Amino acid sequence: MRSSSGLRGFLFLLSLTAAALFPAVPASAQIFEQVGVRAQGMGGAFVAVADDATATWWNPAGLAAGPYFNALFEYDRSERPSEFSASGFALAVPSLGVSYYRLPVSHIRPVSPTAQGGGNRQDQGILNQFGATVGQSMGRYLVVASTLKLTSAAGDIHGGLDIGAMASYNGLRAGLTVKNVTAPSFGSGDSRFSMVRQVRAGVALVGHPHGLFDQVTGAFDGDLTTTPTPAGDERHASGGLEIWMWQHHLGLRGGASANTIGATRASASAGLSLAVRKGTYLDGMYTGGSDPVRKGWAADFRVTY
């Protein structure tokens, strides 16, 4: 009996030592909907669409489906809290993309209550991400690609990797994206957080009807992993529609999404694209609803040909 008690005591001491030496790292993630004006306007159903320069974020394999050249500058403003914003630049050709995104840490990890009210609040932290995207066709119908990332936050710099695949046949597309493959960690102490691996799949149907509409795209996305966010854990499902008309001079889009685990936290989105001149667009979107992580507006200036 004494030997069994001694063993239990030893295991208890060992567990305390392990907890002290290897503290748990709070897990967090960039939600997919942090950037991408067209993607957000479709409610986040974009993994199988991803045919502009934001494919560098949404699905690297989407570059192959895009135009010969695409570049955009983007600005995203959160509604809660309203003082925080994200911005980015992305440039892409069918075989190569480069991108830079500047994101608030407050949209990636929960803010410690002790950090509120000070001049150096934790929620004022910034994450900078530089990316280079390359892809490879695997026959006529399948493309695989990756975005190599260099990310800095909380005084740390880490390399990272996103990978994606896109299969297409006529107007039907299927996409798969894995973000944060290496799951890097940033910061130390109470501010330490780890970017968890995320997997999202999507399908889209693209049609070119005759008459008023030039192109109609319907899409559906679903998370295959659970993502920790400042509002709680989530696994999202979303659907969206995009319509182009008047020889691609006007684009209209809308979508909705909801959390499928725990609290629903639903949101609805609407977006608009206007051609300033041929191949030059102003895109805008607004997302409302009960999801505080996604609620806000965004705009970009996009050049494509």
C-alpha positions in Angstrom: 0.0 0.0 0.0 2.8 2.4 0.9 4.6 1.6 -2.4 1.3 2.4 -4.3 1.0 5.7 -2.4 4.6 6.5 -3.1 4.1 5.9 -6.8 1.0 8.1 -6.9 2.9 10.8 -5.1 5.8 10.5 -7.6 3.5 10.7 -10.6 1.7 13.8 -9.0 5.1 15.5 -8.5 6.1 14.6 -12.1 2.9 16.1 -13.5 3.5 19.3 -11.6 7.0 19.5 -12.9 5.9 18.9 -16.5 3.2 21.6 -16.1 5.8 24.0 -14.9 8.4 23.2 -17.6 5.9 22.9 -20.5 3.1 25.4 -20.0 0.1 25.2 -22.2 0.1 27.6 -25.1 -3.3 29.3 -25.8 -4.5 28.4 -29.3 -5.8 31.0 -31.6 -6.2 31.5 -35.4 -6.7 34.0 -38.1 -10.3 33.4 -39.3 -10.5 33.1 -43.1 -12.8 36.1 -43.3 -10.2 38.6 -41.9 -9.4 39.7 -45.5 -10.8 39.5 -49.0 -13.5 41.9 -49.9 -15.2 39.7 -52.5 -14.8 36.7 -50.2 -16.4 38.5 -47.3 -19.2 39.8 -49.4 -20.0 36.2 -50.3 -20.3 35.3 -46.6 -16.9 33.6 -46.7 -17.8 31.0 -49.3 -14.7 31.5 -51.4 -12.3 28.5 -51.1 -13.5 27.1 -54.4 -13.9 30.5 -56.1 -10.6 32.3 -55.1 -9.9 33.7 -58.6 -8.3 37.1 -57.7 -5.1 38.0 -55.8 -6.6 37.1 -52.4 -6.2 33.5 -53.5 -2.8 34.0 -51.8 -4.8 33.9 -48.5 -8.0 31.9 -49.3 -6.7 29.1 -51.5 -3.2 29.3 -53.2 -4.3 26.9 -55.9 -6.9 29.5 -57.1 -4.2 31.6 -58.8 -4.4 29.2 -61.8 -8.1 30.1 -62.4 -7.5 33.9 -62.2 -6.6 36.5 -64.8 -3.2 37.1 -66.3 -2.5 39.9 -63.8 -4.3 40.9 -60.7 -3.3 43.3 -57.9 -5.3 44.9 -55.1 -5.0 47.2 -52.0 -7.4 46.4 -49.2 -8.7 48.0 -46.0 -10.9 46.2 -43.5 -12.5 47.9 -40.5 -14.0 46.0 -37.6 -17.2 47.2 -36.1 -16.5 45.9 -32.6 -14.2 47.5 -31.5 -14.3 50.1 -34.2 -10.8 51.4 -33.8 -9.1 48.2 -35.1 -8.5 47.7 -38.8 -6.6 45.3 -41.1 -5.0 46.1 -44.4 -3.2 44.3 -47.1 -1.7 44.1 -50.6 -1.7 41.2 -53.0 -0.4 40.7 -56.5 -0.8 37.6 -58.6 -0.2 36.0 -62.0 -1.3 32.4 -62.8 1.9 30.9 -61.5 3.1 33.3 -58.8 1.7 35.5 -56.1 3.1 37.9 -53.4 1.1 39.3 -50.5 1.4 41.4 -47.3 -1.3 41.6 -44.6 -1.3 43.7 -41.5 -3.7 42.3 -38.9 -4.8 43.2 -35.4 -3.9 40.5 -32.8 -7.2 41.3 -31.1 -9.0 39.5 -33.9 -6.8 36.4 -33.5 -6.6 35.8 -29.7 -8.8 36.7 -26.7 -7.7 39.9 -24.9 -6.7 39.5 -21.3 -8.9 41.6 -18.9 -5.8 42.9 -17.2 -4.6 44.4 -20.5 -7.6 46.8 -20.8 -7.2 50.5 -20.2 -3.5 50.8 -20.6 -1.5 52.6 -23.2 0.1 49.4 -24.3 -3.0 47.2 -24.4 -2.5 43.7 -25.7 -5.3 44.3 -28.2 -3.2 46.9 -29.9 -0.7 44.3 -31.0 -0.1 43.8 -34.8 0.6 40.7 -36.8 2.5 41.3 -40.1 2.5 38.5 -42.7 4.5 38.4 -45.9 3.7 35.6 -48.4 5.0 34.1 -51.6 2.6 31.8 -53.5 3.6 29.2 -56.1 1.5 26.4 -57.7 1.7 23.4 -60.0 -0.9 21.9 -62.4 -1.4 18.2 -61.9 -3.0 17.4 -65.3 -5.9 19.3 -66.8 -8.3 19.4 -63.9 -6.2 19.7 -60.7 -3.9 22.4 -59.3 -1.9 22.3 -56.0 -0.2 25.3 -54.6 1.4 26.7 -51.4 2.0 30.1 -49.8 5.3 30.3 -47.9 4.9 32.9 -45.1 7.1 35.0 -42.9 5.0 36.2 -39.9 6.0 38.5 -37.1 4.0 39.2 -33.9 4.7 39.9 -30.2 8.4 40.3 -30.9 8.8 36.9 -32.7 9.3 36.0 -36.3 8.4 32.6 -37.8 8.2 30.9 -41.1 4.9 29.2 -42.1 3.1 27.4 -44.8 -0.5 27.3 -46.3 -1.3 24.7 -48.9 -4.3 24.5 -51.2 -5.8 22.4 -54.0 -8.4 23.2 -56.6 -10.1 20.8 -59.0 -12.3 22.1 -61.8 -14.4 20.5 -64.6 -16.4 22.8 -66.8 -18.2 25.2 -64.4 -17.9 23.0 -61.3 -15.0 23.6 -58.8 -13.9 22.0 -55.6 -11.3 23.5 -53.3 -9.4 22.6 -50.1 -7.1 24.8 -48.0 -4.9 24.0 -45.0 -3.7 27.2 -43.2 -0.9 27.4 -40.6 0.5 24.0 -41.4 3.4 24.6 -39.0 1.2 26.0 -36.2 3.7 28.7 -35.1 3.7 30.3 -31.6 4.3 34.0 -30.7 5.0 36.0 -27.6 5.7 34.8 -24.0 4.0 34.5 -20.7 0.4 35.5 -20.6 0.5 37.0 -24.1 1.8 33.8 -25.7 -0.5 32.3 -28.4 -0.2 29.6 -31.1 -1.7 29.7 -34.6 -3.6 26.5 -34.9 -3.9 24.5 -38.1 -7.1 25.1 -40.0 -8.8 23.1 -42.8 -11.6 24.4 -45.0 -13.3 22.8 -48.0 -15.6 24.4 -50.6 -17.5 23.8 -53.8 -18.6 26.3 -56.4 -20.7 26.3 -59.6 -19.9 29.0 -62.2 -22.3 29.7 -65.0 -22.3 32.1 -68.0 -26.0 32.6 -68.8 -27.2 34.6 -71.8 -29.0 37.9 -71.3 -28.6 40.4 -68.5 -26.0 38.4 -66.5 -22.4 37.8 -67.7 -21.5 35.4 -64.9 -23.2 33.8 -61.9 -21.3 31.9 -59.2 -22.9 30.0 -56.3 -20.6 28.7 -53.6 -20.6 26.8 -50.3 -17.8 26.4 -47.7 -17.4 24.4 -44.6 -14.7 24.2 -41.9 -13.3 20.7 -41.3 -11.5 21.8 -38.1 -12.5 23.8 -35.0 -11.0 27.3 -34.7 -10.5 29.2 -31.5 -11.5 32.8 -31.8 -12.0 35.7 -29.4 -15.7 35.0 -29.4 -15.2 31.3 -28.7 -14.6 28.0 -30.6 -16.2 27.8 -34.0 -16.7 25.6 -37.0 -18.2 27.6 -39.8 -20.4 26.9 -42.7 -21.2 29.5 -45.3 -22.9 30.1 -48.6 -22.7 32.9 -51.1 -23.7 34.2 -54.5 -21.9 36.5 -57.0 -23.5 38.0 -60.1 -21.6 40.0 -62.8 -23.5 42.1 -65.4 -23.1 44.8 -68.0 -20.0 43.3 -69.4 -18.4 42.9 -66.0 -18.9 46.6 -65.1 -21.1 45.8 -62.1 -20.8 42.9 -59.6 -23.3 42.1 -56.9 -22.8 39.5 -54.1 -24.3 38.3 -50.9 -23.9 35.5 -48.4 -24.5 34.1 -45.0 -22.6 32.1 -42.5 -23.1 30.5 -39.1 -21.2 28.6 -36.4 -22.1 25.0 -36.3 -20.8 24.2 -32.8 -21.9 26.0 -29.6 -23.4 29.4 -30.0 -24.7 29.9 -33.6 -23.2 33.4 -34.1 -24.7 34.0 -37.5 -23.8 36.7 -40.0 -25.0 38.1 -43.3 -23.0 39.9 -45.9 -23.5 42.1 -49.0 -21.0 43.4 -51.5 -20.6 45.5 -54.6 -18.0 46.0 -57.4 -18.0 48.9 -59.7 -15.7 49.2 -62.8 -13.9 52.6 -62.7 -12.6 51.7 -66.2 -12.0 48.4 -68.0 -10.1 46.1 -65.6 -10.1 48.6 -62.7 -12.5 48.1 -59.8 -13.7 49.5 -56.5 -15.0 46.7 -54.3 -16.9 47.1 -51.0 -18.7 44.9 -48.6 -20.5 45.0 -45.2 -21.1 42.1 -42.8 -23.7 42.3 -40.0 -25.3 39.9 -37.6 -24.6 38.3 -34.2 -20.9 37.3 -35.0 -18.7 40.0 -33.4 -15.5 38.6 -35.1 -16.8 39.1 -38.6 -19.0 42.2 -38.2 -17.6 45.2 -40.1 -16.9 46.7 -43.5 -14.1 46.5 -46.1 -13.1 48.1 -49.4 -10.4 47.6 -52.0 -8.9 49.0 -55.2 -8.3 46.2 -57.7 -6.6 46.1 -61.1 -7.0 43.1 -63.3 -6.5 42.1 -66.9 
